[in-house]
């Protein structure tokens, strides 16, 4: 049995600003990762992560978990019919 719980965040103004800044940094990092994937023709998520991980962590001041999620968000798998 799966239990689903919906919660509402009620951050303070300072916390809200920090959350917004983190989300903006994650979106910019995803744009960068997507750009690298496109420009290099990277088709493997692991290869993309190896290529951008350290740069995204440093450039956008993100911890490990957001960087890994950003790479997964930016990576688009190649459909089986498009592989050669």
N, C-alpha and C positions, 0 to 999 in steps of 0.2 A: 504494500500500500504506500502510495506517495502522498506526502502532506505538502501542500502549497500554502505558504503564508505570505501575505502582502503587508509590507510595512511602509510607513511614511517617514522619511527623514525630516527632521526639524533642526537643521544646522543653525548655529549662530551666524551672524553676518561674516565673521572672520572665517569660520569653517566653510561657509558657502563660497566665499571668495577662493579659498584653497581648493575646494572641489572643482570649481569652474576652471581655475588655472590648470589643474591636473588634467581635466578633460580636454581642454584646448591643446595642451602639450601632447596628449595621446593622439589627438586628431592630426596635429602637425607631423608627429612621428609616423603615423600610418600613411600619410601622404608621401613622406620621404621614402618609406619602405616600399610602397607601391611604385614610386618612380624608379627606384633601384631595380626592382623586379622587372619592370617593363624595359628599362634601358639595357639590362644585362641578359634579358631573356631567361631569367631564372624560373624554372618550373617546379622546383622542389622547395617545399616549405622549410625543410632543414637547411638547405643550401642558402636560402634567403636569410634565415635567422643567423647563420654563420657570417654572412656578408654584412649585415647591418646591426647586429646586436650591440656591440661595444659602442659604435657611433651613436646609436639612438639613446643608449643609457647616458652617455656623456653629454651629448648635445641638448637633450631635453630634460635632463636631471630626473630621469624616471628610475624606479627600482626594477628588479628583475621581472616580477610578475606582470606589470603593465607592458613592458617591452615584449614579452612573449605573446601576450594577448594582442598587442598592436600588430605584430608580424602575422599572426593568424588572421587578423581582420584584413590586412592588406593583401595577403596571398590568396590568389584565386586558382583553384585546381584546374588543370587542363582536362576538358572532357575526353573520355576514352576515344571517341571518334576523331578527335583532332590530333591525337598523338601520332607521330610518325616513327 
